[in-house]
Amino acid sequence: MKDKSTRLFTPVLISGCLILLTGFSVRNSFGVFQIPIAENFGWLRAEFSLAIAIQNLAWGVGEPIFGSLAARFGDRKAIILGALCYAMGLVLSSISVSPEAHQLLGILVGFGTAGLGFGVILSVVGRTTDPENRSLALGIATAAGSAGQIIGPPLAEYLLRQMVWSQVFLIFAVAIMAVLLSLPFIRSERIASRSELEESMSKVFAKALRDPSYGMIFLGFFSCGFQLAFITAHFPAYIAEMCTAIPQNSVLRSMGVVSTSALGAFSIAIIGMANLVGTITAGVLGKHFTKKYLLSLIYTGRTIAAAAFIMTPMTPDSVVIFSIVMGALWLATIPLTSGLVAHIYGLRYMGTLFGVVFFSHQLGGFLGVWLGGVFYDQYGSYDLVWWVGVGVGAFSAVIHLPVRETPLKLAQRSRRQEASEILRVLELRTII
């Protein structure tokens, strides 16, 4: 029988996967609301785009905050606070009638996403998973978030055919609160080692900031957020407006995809399905190969895929092919980047340190979503934003190459200190 400490599928991993699945099902559906909300109020495309962009930025700001809260007060409390913020943001957004209100409430939704997001969940998964399974476990948890793309956008599109967008927001708020049912299973079965506990957060963070590799990881993650957030927010509308009609007697029509708007939602689901394979594969490969080189290859692949897509006429076939390729590379960066942070800087403050890196990701997400809306309103096209994404993707492919992928010694312990600890243990045993 396999030892409990070496099991891959623990209650923590399964519960973490459910939380990520639910949170990202809702998060990845917002692009589907672009046209319905804009048409309902007569807004410019940039108005609701800015609300989504603010969500991304708040998500990035919230990641290190919730990571620190989880480290100090416990993972469960951080998750509860995140769920409350998320649900409250959705409920209040459902009754808001101005773009400014939606943009302001995007802060609540973004913070909620952080509380139920990668920083908190991957940190607890990383701490409770045996080292030999850690990379794969992080890949599986990330894949669960990716699965949200399979469920969220098509579900939102279906619900929008049955009811108004505000009612869909309320349904999603209930789903978010339901994740709290999994909290009893979120517990640390292993703790960080003594060496990981020796220094305070401030000292560890200061050393990380002085490390050039940390800065490179931070900058490299920017393009990931830029590309992903832009596609999530604008791709459905882009396809609905620019793609050629779905051919009669096509496979897509047999699957119920009869319009370009339906194809837009379906494309996000395709990305999610391909990402299930991509993230798990990245987790497996991260166990055997150098993570920085894998990250460089992923960003190179994204860059080539985006450039090829924008340079060819958009057809249903090209949309499906691009969605599969981009999906395979979508969140494959997450287990590798989080694993890289854990490997270099340790597990104790992984949530906070990865959260800071994730801020770069969300800063890129903010600019990708916002610029997409602004440039569309100004030029009537998304082409310029696509090419910006190609450029930053190439930058990320290059900047990961010099990263030093060896553990940073955050604490120095003298032999005298070690001997003193041994003596204290022996004395205690003698007393007992």
C-alpha positions as CSV (number, residue, x, y, z in Angstrom):
1,M,0.0,0.0,0.0
2,K,1.3,3.4,-0.9
3,D,2.3,5.6,2.0
4,K,-0.1,8.3,2.9
5,S,2.6,11.0,2.7
6,T,3.4,10.1,-0.9
7,R,-0.2,10.0,-2.2
8,L,-0.8,12.3,-5.1
9,F,-4.6,12.7,-4.8
10,T,-5.0,13.9,-1.3
11,P,-8.2,15.6,0.1
12,V,-6.3,18.9,0.0
13,L,-5.6,18.5,-3.8
14,I,-9.1,17.4,-4.6
15,S,-10.7,20.2,-2.6
16,G,-8.3,22.7,-4.1
17,C,-9.2,21.6,-7.6
18,L,-12.9,22.1,-6.8
19,I,-12.3,25.6,-5.6
20,L,-10.2,26.5,-8.6
21,L,-12.7,24.9,-11.0
22,T,-15.6,27.0,-9.6
23,G,-13.7,30.2,-9.3
24,F,-12.3,30.1,-12.8
25,S,-15.6,28.9,-14.3
26,V,-17.0,32.3,-13.3
27,R,-13.9,34.2,-14.0
28,N,-13.4,33.0,-17.5
29,S,-17.0,33.7,-18.5
30,F,-16.8,37.5,-18.3
31,G,-15.9,37.9,-21.9
32,V,-19.3,36.3,-22.9
33,F,-21.0,39.3,-21.2
34,Q,-19.2,41.9,-23.3
35,I,-21.8,42.3,-26.0
36,P,-25.0,41.7,-23.8
37,I,-24.0,44.3,-21.2
38,A,-22.8,46.8,-23.8
39,E,-26.0,46.5,-25.8
40,N,-28.2,46.6,-22.7
41,F,-26.8,50.0,-21.6
42,G,-25.5,51.3,-24.9
43,W,-21.9,51.5,-23.7
44,L,-18.8,51.6,-25.7
45,R,-16.7,48.4,-25.8
46,A,-14.1,50.0,-23.6
47,E,-16.5,50.6,-20.7
48,F,-17.0,47.0,-19.7
49,S,-13.6,46.0,-20.9
50,L,-12.2,48.4,-18.3
51,A,-14.2,46.6,-15.6
52,I,-12.7,43.3,-16.6
53,A,-9.3,44.9,-16.8
54,I,-9.7,46.3,-13.2
55,Q,-10.7,42.8,-12.1
56,N,-7.4,41.5,-13.5
57,L,-5.4,44.2,-11.8
58,A,-7.1,43.8,-8.4
59,W,-6.6,40.0,-8.8
60,G,-2.9,40.7,-9.2
61,V,-2.7,43.1,-6.2
62,G,-4.8,40.6,-4.1
63,E,-2.6,37.6,-4.7
64,P,0.3,38.5,-2.5
65,I,-2.1,40.0,0.1
66,F,-4.1,36.8,0.3
67,G,-0.9,34.8,0.3
68,S,0.3,36.7,3.3
69,L,-3.1,36.3,5.0
70,A,-3.1,32.6,4.4
71,A,0.5,32.3,5.8
72,R,-0.4,34.3,8.9
73,F,-4.1,33.4,9.7
74,G,-4.5,30.1,7.8
75,D,-5.6,29.0,4.4
76,R,-9.3,28.6,5.3
77,K,-9.7,32.1,6.5
78,A,-8.2,33.5,3.3
79,I,-10.5,31.4,1.2
80,I,-13.6,32.4,3.2
81,L,-12.7,36.1,2.8
82,G,-12.1,35.5,-1.0
83,A,-15.4,33.8,-1.5
84,L,-17.3,36.7,0.3
85,C,-15.5,39.3,-1.8
86,Y,-16.2,37.4,-5.0
87,A,-19.9,36.8,-4.3
88,M,-20.5,40.3,-3.0
89,G,-18.9,41.8,-6.2
90,L,-21.2,39.7,-8.4
91,V,-24.3,40.5,-6.5
92,L,-23.7,44.2,-6.4
93,S,-22.6,44.2,-10.1
94,S,-26.0,42.6,-11.0
95,I,-27.8,45.7,-9.8
96,S,-25.4,48.3,-11.1
97,V,-26.3,50.4,-14.1
98,S,-23.3,52.6,-14.7
99,P,-19.9,51.6,-16.1
100,E,-18.2,53.3,-13.2
101,A,-20.0,51.1,-10.7
102,H,-19.0,47.9,-12.7
103,Q,-15.4,49.1,-12.8
104,L,-15.4,49.8,-9.1
105,L,-16.9,46.5,-8.2
106,G,-14.3,44.9,-10.4
107,I,-12.0,45.4,-7.5
108,L,-14.2,43.2,-5.3
109,V,-14.4,40.5,-7.9
110,G,-10.7,40.6,-8.5
111,F,-9.8,40.3,-4.8
112,G,-12.3,37.4,-4.6
113,T,-10.5,35.7,-7.5
114,A,-7.2,36.1,-5.6
115,G,-8.7,34.5,-2.5
116,L,-9.8,31.5,-4.5
117,G,-6.9,31.6,-6.9
118,F,-3.5,30.2,-7.6
119,G,-1.5,31.9,-4.9
120,V,-3.5,30.5,-2.0
121,I,-4.5,27.1,-3.5
122,L,-1.2,26.2,-5.1
123,S,0.7,27.2,-2.0
124,V,-1.4,24.8,0.2
125,V,-1.2,22.1,-2.4
126,G,2.6,22.5,-2.6
127,R,3.1,22.4,1.1
128,T,0.9,19.2,1.5
129,T,2.3,17.3,-1.4
130,D,5.4,15.1,-1.3
131,P,8.3,16.6,-3.2
132,E,8.3,13.8,-5.8
133,N,4.7,14.5,-6.7
134,R,4.7,18.3,-6.2
135,S,5.3,19.4,-9.8
136,L,2.5,17.1,-11.1
137,A,0.1,18.1,-8.3
138,L,0.6,21.8,-9.2
139,G,-0.1,20.9,-12.8
140,I,-3.3,19.0,-11.9
141,A,-4.5,21.9,-9.7
142,T,-3.8,24.4,-12.5
143,A,-5.6,22.1,-14.9
144,A,-8.6,22.3,-12.6
145,G,-8.6,26.0,-13.0
146,S,-8.3,25.5,-16.7
147,A,-11.4,23.3,-16.7
148,G,-13.3,26.3,-15.6
149,Q,-12.9,27.5,-19.2
150,I,-14.7,24.4,-20.4
151,I,-17.7,25.0,-18.1
152,G,-17.9,28.7,-17.5
153,P,-18.3,30.4,-21.0
154,P,-20.7,27.8,-22.5
155,L,-22.7,27.8,-19.3
156,A,-22.9,31.6,-19.3
157,E,-23.8,31.6,-23.0
158,Y,-26.6,29.1,-22.4
159,L,-27.9,30.9,-19.3
160,L,-27.9,34.2,-21.3
161,R,-30.4,32.6,-23.8
162,Q,-32.7,31.8,-20.8
163,M,-32.5,35.0,-18.7
164,V,-30.9,38.4,-18.5
165,W,-27.2,38.9,-17.6
166,S,-28.0,40.2,-14.1
167,Q,-29.7,36.9,-13.1
168,V,-26.8,35.0,-14.4
169,F,-24.5,37.0,-12.1
170,L,-26.7,36.0,-9.1
171,I,-26.5,32.3,-10.0
172,F,-22.7,32.6,-10.2
173,A,-22.6,34.3,-6.8
174,V,-24.4,31.3,-5.3
175,A,-21.9,28.9,-7.0
176,I,-19.0,30.8,-5.5
177,M,-20.3,30.6,-1.9
178,A,-20.9,26.8,-2.4
179,V,-17.1,26.3,-2.6
180,L,-17.0,26.9,1.2
181,L,-18.4,23.4,1.6
182,S,-15.0,22.0,0.8
183,L,-13.2,23.9,3.5
184,P,-13.1,21.0,6.1
185,F,-10.7,19.2,3.7
186,I,-8.3,22.2,3.4
187,R,-5.7,21.5,6.0
188,S,-2.0,21.2,6.1
189,E,-1.0,17.5,6.3
190,R,2.7,18.5,6.2
191,I,4.5,21.6,7.4
192,A,7.4,23.4,6.0
193,S,10.9,22.4,7.1
194,R,12.8,24.2,9.9
195,S,15.1,25.9,7.4
196,E,12.0,27.3,5.6
197,L,10.7,28.8,8.9
198,E,13.9,30.5,10.0
199,E,13.6,33.9,8.5
200,S,10.8,36.4,8.6
201,M,8.8,37.3,5.5
202,S,10.5,40.6,5.3
203,K,14.0,39.2,5.2
204,V,13.0,36.5,2.7
205,F,11.2,39.0,0.5
206,A,14.1,41.4,0.6
207,K,16.5,38.6,-0.5
208,A,14.2,37.6,-3.3
209,L,13.9,41.2,-4.6
210,R,17.7,41.4,-4.7
211,D,17.9,38.2,-6.7
212,P,18.1,39.0,-10.5
213,S,16.3,35.7,-11.2
214,Y,13.2,36.8,-9.3
215,G,13.1,40.0,-11.3
216,M,13.3,38.0,-14.6
217,I,10.5,35.7,-13.5
218,F,8.4,38.7,-12.6
219,L,9.0,40.4,-15.9
220,G,8.5,37.3,-17.9
221,F,5.1,36.5,-16.4
222,F,3.8,39.8,-17.8
223,S,3.2,38.6,-21.3
224,C,1.3,35.5,-20.0
225,G,-1.3,37.7,-18.4
226,F,-1.4,40.1,-21.4
227,Q,-2.2,37.4,-23.9
228,L,-4.5,35.3,-21.7
229,A,-6.6,38.2,-20.4
230,F,-7.0,39.8,-23.8
231,I,-8.1,36.5,-25.4
232,T,-10.5,35.7,-22.5
233,A,-12.1,39.1,-22.6
234,H,-12.2,39.9,-26.3
235,F,-11.8,36.7,-28.3
236,P,-15.6,35.8,-28.2
237,A,-16.6,39.2,-29.4
238,Y,-13.7,39.2,-32.0
239,I,-14.9,35.9,-33.4
240,A,-18.5,36.9,-33.4
241,E,-17.7,40.0,-35.5
242,M,-14.8,38.8,-37.8
243,C,-15.2,35.1,-38.4
244,T,-16.8,33.7,-41.5
245,A,-20.1,31.9,-41.1
246,I,-20.3,28.4,-39.8
247,P,-20.7,26.1,-42.9
248,Q,-23.8,24.0,-43.3
249,N,-23.4,20.3,-42.5
250,S,-20.2,21.1,-40.6
251,V,-19.0,19.3,-37.5
252,L,-19.4,22.5,-35.5
253,R,-23.1,22.7,-36.5
254,S,-23.6,19.1,-35.5
255,M,-22.3,20.1,-32.0
256,G,-24.8,22.9,-31.7
257,V,-22.4,25.7,-32.7
258,V,-24.6,27.4,-35.3
259,S,-23.4,31.0,-35.0
260,T,-20.1,32.9,-34.7
261,S,-21.2,34.2,-31.2
262,A,-21.6,30.6,-30.1
263,L,-18.2,29.8,-31.7
264,G,-16.7,32.6,-29.6
265,A,-17.9,30.9,-26.4
266,F,-17.0,27.5,-27.7
267,S,-13.5,28.6,-28.5
268,I,-12.8,29.5,-24.9
269,A,-14.1,26.0,-24.0
270,I,-11.7,24.5,-26.5
271,I,-8.8,26.4,-25.0
272,G,-9.8,25.1,-21.6
273,M,-10.0,21.5,-22.8
274,A,-6.6,21.7,-24.5
275,N,-5.2,23.3,-21.4
276,L,-6.2,20.3,-19.3
277,V,-3.6,18.4,-21.2
278,G,-1.1,21.2,-21.4
279,T,-1.0,22.0,-17.7
280,I,-0.7,18.4,-16.6
281,T,1.9,17.7,-19.3
282,A,3.9,20.8,-18.1
283,G,3.7,19.5,-14.5
284,V,5.1,16.2,-15.6
285,L,7.8,17.8,-17.7
286,G,8.7,20.2,-14.9
287,K,9.7,17.2,-12.8
288,H,12.3,16.0,-15.4
289,F,13.5,19.0,-17.3
290,T,14.8,22.5,-16.6
291,K,11.7,24.7,-15.9
292,K,13.2,27.9,-17.4
293,Y,13.8,26.3,-20.7
294,L,10.3,24.8,-20.8
295,L,8.9,28.3,-20.0
296,S,10.9,29.8,-22.9
297,L,9.6,27.2,-25.3
298,I,6.0,27.8,-24.2
299,Y,6.3,31.6,-24.8
300,T,7.9,31.0,-28.1
301,G,5.1,28.7,-29.1
302,R,2.5,31.3,-28.1
303,T,4.2,34.0,-30.0
304,I,4.3,31.9,-33.2
305,A,0.7,30.8,-32.8
306,A,-0.6,34.4,-32.3
307,A,1.4,35.8,-35.2
308,A,0.2,33.0,-37.6
309,F,-3.4,33.5,-36.5
310,I,-3.5,37.3,-37.1
311,M,-1.8,36.9,-40.5
312,T,-4.3,34.5,-41.9
313,P,-8.0,35.0,-42.7
314,M,-10.3,34.0,-39.8
315,T,-12.4,31.0,-40.5
316,P,-14.1,28.5,-38.1
317,D,-11.3,26.1,-38.8
318,S,-8.6,28.6,-38.0
319,V,-10.4,29.5,-34.8
320,V,-10.5,25.9,-33.7
321,I,-6.9,25.2,-34.6
322,F,-5.6,28.3,-32.8
323,S,-7.7,27.5,-29.8
324,I,-6.2,24.0,-29.5
325,V,-2.6,25.3,-29.9
326,M,-3.0,28.3,-27.6
327,G,-5.0,26.1,-25.1
328,A,-2.1,23.6,-24.9
329,L,0.2,26.5,-23.9
330,W,-2.4,28.5,-22.0
331,L,-1.8,27.9,-18.2
332,A,1.1,25.6,-18.7
333,T,3.2,28.5,-17.4
334,I,1.5,28.3,-13.9
335,P,2.8,25.0,-12.6
336,L,6.3,25.8,-14.0
337,T,6.4,29.3,-12.7
338,S,5.0,28.4,-9.2
339,G,7.2,25.4,-9.1
340,L,10.2,27.5,-10.0
341,V,9.4,30.0,-7.2
342,A,9.0,27.1,-4.7
343,H,12.3,25.4,-5.9
344,I,14.4,28.6,-5.7
345,Y,12.8,30.3,-2.6
346,G,11.2,27.5,-0.6
347,L,7.7,26.6,0.4
348,R,7.1,28.7,3.5
349,Y,6.4,31.9,1.7
350,M,5.6,30.5,-1.7
351,G,2.1,32.0,-1.6
352,T,3.3,35.5,-1.1
353,L,6.4,35.3,-3.4
354,F,4.4,33.7,-6.2
355,G,1.6,36.3,-5.5
356,V,4.1,39.1,-6.2
357,V,5.2,37.5,-9.4
358,F,1.5,36.9,-10.3
359,F,1.0,40.7,-9.9
360,S,3.1,41.1,-13.1
361,H,0.8,38.6,-14.8
362,Q,-2.3,40.6,-13.8
363,L,-0.7,43.9,-14.7
364,G,-0.2,42.4,-18.2
365,G,-3.8,41.2,-18.0
366,F,-5.1,44.7,-17.1
367,L,-3.3,46.2,-20.1
368,G,-4.3,43.5,-22.5
369,V,-8.0,43.8,-21.7
370,W,-8.1,47.6,-21.4
371,L,-6.0,48.2,-24.5
372,G,-8.2,45.7,-26.4
373,G,-11.3,47.8,-25.7
374,V,-9.6,51.2,-26.3
375,F,-7.9,50.2,-29.6
376,Y,-11.1,48.6,-30.8
377,D,-13.2,51.7,-30.2
378,Q,-10.4,53.9,-31.8
379,Y,-9.5,51.8,-34.8
380,G,-12.4,49.3,-35.1
381,S,-10.0,46.4,-35.0
382,Y,-8.1,44.3,-32.5
383,D,-5.1,43.8,-34.8
384,L,-2.7,46.3,-33.0
385,V,-3.3,44.6,-29.6
386,W,-2.6,41.2,-31.2
387,W,0.8,42.4,-32.4
388,V,1.6,43.9,-29.0
389,G,0.9,40.5,-27.6
390,V,3.3,38.9,-30.1
391,G,6.0,41.3,-29.0
392,V,5.7,40.8,-25.3
393,G,5.5,37.0,-25.8
394,A,8.9,37.1,-27.6
395,F,10.3,39.2,-24.8
396,S,9.2,36.6,-22.2
397,A,10.7,33.7,-24.3
398,V,14.1,35.4,-24.1
399,I,14.2,36.8,-20.5
400,H,13.6,33.4,-18.9
401,L,16.8,32.0,-20.3
402,P,19.3,33.6,-17.8
403,V,17.2,32.6,-14.8
404,R,19.3,30.7,-12.2
405,E,17.4,27.6,-11.4
406,T,19.0,26.6,-8.2
407,P,17.8,27.0,-4.6
408,L,18.6,30.4,-3.1
409,K,20.0,29.9,0.4
410,L,17.8,32.2,2.4
411,A,19.2,31.3,5.8
412,Q,22.6,30.6,7.0
413,R,22.9,28.5,10.2
414,S,26.2,28.1,11.9
415,R,27.5,24.8,13.2
416,R,27.4,26.2,16.7
417,Q,23.6,26.9,16.3
418,E,23.0,23.4,15.0
419,A,25.1,21.9,17.9
420,S,23.2,24.0,20.4
421,E,19.8,22.7,19.0
422,I,21.0,19.1,19.2
423,L,22.1,19.7,22.9
424,R,18.7,21.2,23.7
425,V,16.9,18.2,22.2
426,L,19.2,15.8,24.2
427,E,18.6,17.7,27.4
428,L,14.8,17.6,26.8
429,R,14.9,13.8,26.3
430,T,16.9,13.4,29.5
431,I,14.4,15.4,31.4
432,I,11.5,13.4,30.0
